[in-house]
Amino acid sequence: MTECLIVGAGSSKPKAVAYSYLFSISANLHYPNANIIFAQDDPILDQILRKGVDGFRKQPVFTTPQKYKKYSDHNRCIEFDYRKFYNCGSLSSGLNAIVLAQFLGFYHIVLAGFNFNEKDANYNEMFKNIKGNSEYTFL
């Protein structure tokens, strides 16, 4: 398996349906029934790990070392530290998911809902810092 799909919050998110056959990573609550989830914000982690949300009840949930300390009592919670790979500022959940996909060995990463022009321009600059050697397809 060398390809994966990562789904974020942008307007191209619905295009992910065409790639549902790929291993998938949901950034936060953006892709129900994804194979794994990356989340780092307390309200999202509380929903996923403490309250339960349909489509997000069984997957491993990767999070930052800081948040892992708070949620480590949940057996689905897994610590992931992008700083072991990139020395850059704080990353969003979506950008953390990209680093995680690289760590997991995916060479081709399909990005749905990653419309950097719809968000803070900093996302585009941060993506350039973490891009790595993988090939990317933006939907």
C-alpha positions in Angstrom: 0.0 0.0 0.0 1.7 3.2 -1.2 -1.2 5.6 -1.6 -3.5 7.2 1.0 -6.3 9.8 1.2 -6.3 12.6 3.7 -9.5 14.6 4.2 -9.6 18.1 5.7 -12.1 20.8 6.0 -11.9 22.6 2.7 -14.5 22.8 -0.1 -12.9 20.0 -2.1 -13.8 17.5 0.7 -16.7 15.9 -1.1 -14.3 14.8 -3.9 -12.9 12.3 -1.4 -15.7 9.9 -2.3 -14.0 9.0 -5.5 -11.0 7.8 -3.6 -12.8 5.8 -0.9 -10.8 2.6 -1.9 -7.6 4.2 -0.5 -6.3 3.9 3.1 -7.7 7.1 4.7 -6.8 9.5 7.4 -9.4 12.0 8.7 -8.2 15.3 10.0 -10.6 15.9 12.9 -14.2 14.9 12.1 -14.0 15.4 8.3 -14.2 11.8 7.0 -16.4 9.3 8.8 -15.1 5.7 8.8 -11.6 6.7 7.8 -9.0 4.1 8.8 -7.3 6.5 11.3 -7.9 10.0 12.7 -5.6 12.8 13.5 -7.0 15.3 16.0 -5.4 17.7 18.5 -8.1 20.1 19.7 -9.9 19.3 23.0 -13.4 19.8 21.7 -12.7 17.3 18.9 -10.9 14.8 21.0 -13.6 15.0 23.6 -16.2 14.2 21.0 -14.3 11.3 19.5 -12.9 9.7 22.6 -15.3 10.6 25.4 -18.7 11.2 23.9 -18.5 9.1 20.7 -19.5 10.2 17.2 -20.9 7.8 14.6 -18.2 7.0 12.0 -15.4 7.9 14.5 -15.9 5.3 17.3 -13.3 2.6 16.5 -10.3 4.1 14.7 -7.0 4.8 16.2 -6.7 8.5 17.1 -3.3 10.1 16.7 -2.6 13.3 18.6 0.2 15.6 19.7 2.4 14.8 22.7 0.8 17.6 24.7 -2.7 16.3 24.1 -1.7 12.6 24.5 -0.9 13.4 28.2 -4.6 14.4 28.7 -6.1 11.5 26.7 -3.7 8.6 27.2 -6.3 6.8 29.3 -8.2 6.0 26.1 -6.7 2.9 24.4 -7.4 4.3 20.9 -5.2 7.4 21.6 -1.7 7.3 20.1 1.0 9.9 20.5 2.6 11.3 17.3 5.3 14.0 17.4 5.9 15.7 14.1 8.8 17.6 15.6 10.8 14.4 15.4 10.7 14.8 11.6 10.3 18.6 11.1 11.6 21.5 13.1 8.8 24.0 12.3 6.0 25.9 14.1 2.8 24.4 15.3 0.9 22.4 12.7 -2.8 22.1 12.1 -4.5 18.7 12.4 -4.5 18.4 8.6 -0.8 19.2 8.2 0.0 16.8 11.1 -2.0 14.1 9.2 0.3 14.7 6.2 3.4 14.2 8.3 1.8 11.0 9.8 1.1 9.7 6.3 4.8 10.2 5.4 5.9 8.5 8.5 3.6 5.5 7.7 5.4 5.2 4.4 2.8 6.5 1.9 4.5 7.7 -1.3 1.4 9.2 -3.0 -1.0 11.3 -0.9 -4.3 12.4 -2.2 -5.6 15.5 -0.4 -9.3 16.3 -0.3 -10.4 19.4 1.6 -7.0 21.0 1.5 -7.8 24.3 -0.1 -5.1 26.4 1.4 -6.4 29.5 -0.4 -9.6 29.2 1.7 -7.7 29.5 5.0 -4.8 31.4 6.5 -2.0 31.8 3.9 0.3 30.3 6.5 -1.0 26.8 5.7 0.5 27.0 2.2 3.9 28.0 3.6 3.8 25.3 6.3 2.9 22.7 3.7 6.0 23.7 1.8 8.0 23.1 4.9 6.7 19.5 5.5 6.1 18.5 1.9 8.8 15.8 1.9 9.4 13.4 -0.9 5.9 12.2 -1.3 3.8 12.9 -4.4 0.6 14.9 -3.8 -2.6 15.1 -5.6 -4.9 18.0 -4.6 -8.6 17.4 -5.3 
